[in-house]
Amino acid sequence: MNEFFKHLRYVLTENPVTLFAGTLFLIFVIFALFGPLIVPYDPLASNASQTLKPPSWDHWFGTDQLGRDVFSRVLVATRLDLAIAISAVAISFVIGSVLGSLAGFFGGWTDKLVGRLTDTIMAFPLFVLAMGIVAAMGNTVENIVYATAIINLPFYARVARTEVNVRRNADFVLAARLAGNSSLRLLATHIYPNTLPPMMVQVSLNMGWAILNAAGLSFIGLGVRPPTAEWGIMVAEGAGYIVSGEWWLALFPGAALMLAVFCFNLLGDGLRDLIDPRRRT
């Protein structure tokens, strides 16, 4: 564990961009964990006397059409959006990487079956497929997570299949096989760990896409339902007020959404360096 933290410190200090992205990610995590405890107002409490107030010392991000504090709602929404993104990416990463690894290592009918599954998913525009899944199953948070996981699954399956297929006949794998390791043990302990670095970059990108996907579904009315605080809903509600001059309703949740996607896109290289076994030598 001590070696891991030393390597983590090295990765963060070696690249200033990774350090910046890691710091930004830590801020989002703190907001997600403690946001409901530190917000100055109840994010669901309306106040008819404070509707559509511009940013001020009392309401840093202004108030919305129901008099709710926008700053409190943006902060509280961090937990929901991050939870959706992390859950969806975790599901797609585990299932996709396992299926892709099995396809790349064993080939044959396993490879064909996994290949047809990923081709079928990617035959549709991914956001349209997510819309169809949520519309058919119902727009609950769980179904948004499942839909986002399904559309991201082919990325991990294809990366894992390629990486395993390249390494299954490598010298270190042949040596481990001669030492008496079974096929599954070879795959799990010798080959699979070496496929993680490129997949960590994919995880970082998919985290940003997952947040955008959840926000996009909410924007068109197929995502999280009002009055729940969620960035996509807030942007959708604020879009109708931009013309009349209430710019803060869409600006601040949109900025939070942009920063989250920007953060995850920058984290990819740092995650790859942190996981890559060759970087620890």
N, C-alpha and C positions, 0 to 999 in steps of 0.2 A: 504493500500500500504506500509506503514511504517513497519507493521508486516511482510509482505512478504520479504522485504529487510533484516530485522533482521534474518528471517529464512534462507534466502539465504546465508547471511554471516556465520551463524552457520553451515550450510551444507558444505560450502567451507572450513571453518577452522577446522571442525571436522575431515575431512579425507584429508590427504596430496595428495593422488592420485587424488581425485576429484578436488582439487585445481589446481593440475598440468594439468589435462585434461581440466578444465575450462579456464585456462590461454592459453593453446594451441589453444582451440576453439576460444577464443577472438582474438588471433593473426590471425587465418584464416579468421575470419569475417572482421578484419581490412584490410587484404590483398584483400579480395573480394570487399570491398566497395571502397577502395582508391588505389588499385593496379594500375589501368590504369593512375592514376594521379602522382604516385611516381616512376614509372619505368624509368630507365635512357635512354632507347632506345625504338623506335617504335617496338612492337613485330612482326609486319608484314613486316617491311622494310628489304629487302635483300641488301647485300653488297658483291659483288663478290670478293673483295680484302680481306675480312675477313672470308672466309669460313673455317670451321673446325679448329678454333683456340682454344687451350686448355684454361682452366681457368686462368685468369690474373687479374690485378688490373683494367683494362679497361672493361673486361667482366668476372664477377665473376664466372659464370657457363660455360664460353666458348661460342662458337658460333656453329651454326649448318651448314649443307651442303649448305645452301643458304646465309650464313653470318649473320643470324638473332641472336640476343642476347638471349641465353637460359634463363638467369635469368629473363629477362623481360617477356618472354613467360610463364615461370613457374608461375610467380606472377599474370599475367593477367588471366591465366587459372583457378586460384582459384575461380574467380567469376562464371564462367560457370559450373564448376564441382559441387560447392556447390549449385548453383541454381537448377541444375538438381536433385541432391540428396534431397534437402529440398522440392522441389515441388512434386517429386514422392512420398516421404514418407508422406507428408501432405495429398495428395489425398488418398493414400491407408489407412492411419490411420483413416481419417474421414469416408470413405465409409465402410471399414472393421469393425471398431468398432461399427458403427451404425447397420450394418447388423447382426453382431454377438450378439449385445445386444438384438435386437428384437428377434432373434432366441432363445437365452437363456431364455428370459423372457416369451414369448408367447408359445414357443414350437410348436407342431403340424406341419401343412404344412409349416409354416414359417421356422421352424427348418430344415425340410427336404429339402426345396428349397435352403437355404443358405448352408446346408451341401453338397448337390450335386454340387453346384457351386464351392465351395472350393476344393472338391475332384477332380473335372474336371481340375481345374488349376494345382493342385499338382500332377496330374497323369503324367504330362510332366516334364522332367528336366527343371528347371526354366530358366536357361540361354538359353537353346535351344528354349524355348517358347518365350523368349524376342527376340531372333534372328528372329524367324518366324514372330512375330508381326511387328518388324521394317522392315524386308524385304518385307512384304506385304503392309505396309502402307507408306513406304518411310523413308529414314534415315535423318529425321529432328530432331531438338532438342525437339519439341513438342511430336513427336512419341516415342522418347527415354524415355521421362518422362512418357507417358502413358503406355508403355511396362513395365517399371520398377515398376510403381504403380500396374499394374495388377498382376505381379508375387509376389508382397509383400502383396497383399490384404488378402490371406488366413491366414497369421500369426496373424493379428489383429482380424479377424473374429473368429478364434478359441479361442484365449485368451479371448476376450470379452464374447463369448458364455459361456465358462467355468466359468468365474468369476461371471457373472450375474446369471447363473444357480445355483451356490452355495449360492448366497446371496438373491435370490428372496423370500425365506421363512424365512429369518433371523428375529429375534425379533424386530429390529429397523424398518424393512420394514413393518411388521405386525402392529406395533404401528402407523406408518405413514398412513397405509391404514385405520385403525380404526379412525384416525383423519379426514378422508374424502378426502384424496388425490386420484386422478385418477391414472389409471395404467401408463399412459405416464408420469405423473408428478412424480410418484414413481421411474420410471426408469431413468428419466432425472436428478432428483435432489437428490435422495437418494442412488440409486444403482450404476449408471454410474460413479460418482466421485470416488467410492471405487474400480473401476476396472482400474483406470488410473495408479497406481504405477507399476504393472507388465507390462503394455503396454509401459511405459516409457523406461523400459529396452529394450523392443523389438524395440522401435523407435531408440534408440541409436545404436543397432546392425544393423538395416535396413539402417541407414544412411551410415554406412561403406559399407554394401553390395551394396547400390545404387551407390555409387561412383565407386566401383569395377565393377559393371555391366556396367555403362556408359563407363568406361575406357576400359573394355573388348570388348564392341561393337565397340568402335573406333579402338581398336587394330586390329580387324579382318576386318575392312573396312565398318562396318554397323552403325557406330556411327556418331559423328560430322565430317564434311568434312574439309579437309585441304583447305586453310592455317590457319583456325581457331586454336588458341592456346588452346589445351586441353591435359591433362596429358596422356591419353591413346594413342592419336595420336603421341605425342612426344616420348613415349616409343617405339611405333611401328617403327617410323622413325629411332630412334637411335639404335634399335636392330641390324640392318644390318651393323652398323659401329663398333660394339664392337670388332669383330675379327681383324679389321684393326687398332685398338688402340684408337679410339675416344670414350672412355668409358663415358665421361661426358654427351653425348647426351641422353643416357637412364638412367644414374644414378640419376641425379637431379630431373627430373620429376617423376621417380619411387620412390625416397625418399619422395617427397611431397605427393604422393599417399599413401605410407605406413604410413606416419605420420598422415594423415587425417583419415585413417581407424583405426589406433591405438588410436587416440584421441576420436573418437566416441565410440569405444569399452569400453574405460575407463569411459566415461560419464554416462553410464547406471545407476550405483548405485546412483550417485549424483542426476540425474533426478528423480529417484524413491523416494529418501528421500525428494526432494523438493516438489513433488506433493502429496505425501502420507498425508492425513489429520491427521492420527494418530501421525505423527512425529511433528505436530505443537503444540501438547499439552505439 
